[in-house]
Every structure is written in C-alpha cells, then in structure tokens.
Amino acid sequence: LELKRMSVSREHRGRGLARALCREVLAFARARGYGAVVLSTSAVQVAAQRLYEGQGFRRVGASYPSLLGTLLNFQIFHYRCDLGDGG
C-alpha cells in the first residue's frame, strides 16, 4: 500500500493528528492483508521523517525528482514499514 500526500493543516498541527492518521493507515493495511506500506517524503520534511520513523518506517532509499533536483541536491527519501502477519 502506498501512502501519498498526507498533510495536516497548520492550524491543527501539534495535536497528534498526523500520528493518529498514520496509525490508522497501518491498521487499514494490516486488516486488508498488505505486507507493507511505502511512502516518499522530501529531505526538507524533517518532522515528517521523524513521524514516519517513530511509526516503524525505515528509510530504504533516496532519489532526485529531476535534473534540477540533482543540481540543487534536493532529495526524496523513500520509506517502508513492513507489516508482517499483522499478529
């Protein structure tokens, strides 16, 4: 399962909503038999990286989105959370 574009509006940040949404996505994936959840986030999204790592995701790679991204050293980090058997 791929998690794409999760965002919490600025006025609602700091209340644990992103953490709760992430837990819900993981539970949804487990309940439906997915083996893993994958996602990508930019190198500048440090808070997002901490959130995902805190939920059990591990960084599995990095890439550049374009030639300009390469020139600017703007990386996209790829994450994976293995779900096991859900037990």
N, C-alpha and C positions, 0 to 999 in steps of 0.2 A: 504494500500500500504506500502511496506517495502522499506526504503531507505538503500542500502547496499554499503559500501566501497566508500564513496565519498572522493575524495582526490584532492588536487591542488598541483602541483609540487612546490618545494621550491622556484625556481626562479620566480614563478608567484604569490606567496603569498603576502598578504597585499594590493591587488588591488580590493578587494570586489568580487572576482570571486566565492568564496565559498558561500557567501551571495546570490549572483545572482543565482547560481545553486540551492540553497535551495529554494529560492522563486519560481523558475521555476518548481521544483518538486511539491511544494504545489499547484501551479496553474494547473499543469498537473493532479494531483489527484482530485482537485475540479472539473475541467472540465469533468472528467470522472465519477463523482458521488461517489468517495470514501469518506467514513466518517471520515477517519483518516489516518495519516502517522505515522509509527513507525520506530524506529531505535535503534541501540545499539552502544555504544562507551566505550572505556576503561576509568577507573578512572584517568589515567595519561594524557588523552587528554583534558586538561583544556580549551584550545582555542576552541576546537570543542564543548564542553559543553556550553560555552558562546555563540557561534554562534547559536546553536540549541535553547537555551533558549531565545535568542534575536529574534528568528523567531516564537516564540509561542509554542515551545515544552515544555513539563513538564516531569520531571523525575517521572516514575511510578514504578520503582523497580530497584533491583540490584541483581547480581548473581556472582558466581565464575565460571570461564570456566573449571576448572579441580581441582583435589586434590592439585596439585602443586600451582595453583592459590589461593586456600584457604590457604595453608601454607604460601604463600608469601603475603597474603592479597591483591591480585590483583583482583579488582572488575570490572565487566562490568555493566555499567549503561544503563537502558532501558528507552527510551523516547517515548512520544506520542504527536502528535499535532492533536487535534480534529478539523475537518474542518466545521462542522455544515452543513447548507444547501447550502453553497457557495455564499449566497447573501449578 
